[in-house]
Amino acid sequence: MPETESLEYLQAELSQQISGFNSSRRFFRSAYFYFTLSTVGLSAVTTVLIGASHMVPDSLWWLPLSALVCSAITTVLAAYEGFLSSKDLWVQKTDAWMALQVLNEHVKYARAKSVTPLAQSQIDEFQARFGRILMEEHEAWRALRSTPIGATGGLRKRGSPSGPQSPDD
């Protein structure tokens, strides 16, 4: 593939991946926000309903039942958030998005400062970085998905080996 075609291909792929990761990170950021807000709100309502049920006459028998329903919904939402791992995926997708943004800027800068078309070796180097970013993101996703729900260890730092990381890493 000639230099101009391979560079155009790389830039088109970069643009597509940047857009996709931006969409994913926004989704997971919103999901994390709404799950957090929902569980906090339902927990507060549950607390108020439990307190109110001790202060009202027996004719309001539905107050303790409402508290029980709110508590059950909160539990289900918390469990689903634990499975979805919105915060971890939000951070992971943001890391990949940022790495792709940096690579894109490096490609643009290399084109801008060069009076001749970029050498194929330089384009190949950019392509290799692009591939590494995508594979690191995939490995981080796989590590997150293979970790049992509720296990600690946090996210793997970009470029670090697979497996749980200590906070000092």
Helices and strands as residue ranges (DSSP letters): H 3-53, G 58-60, H 62-84, H 86-113, H 120-146
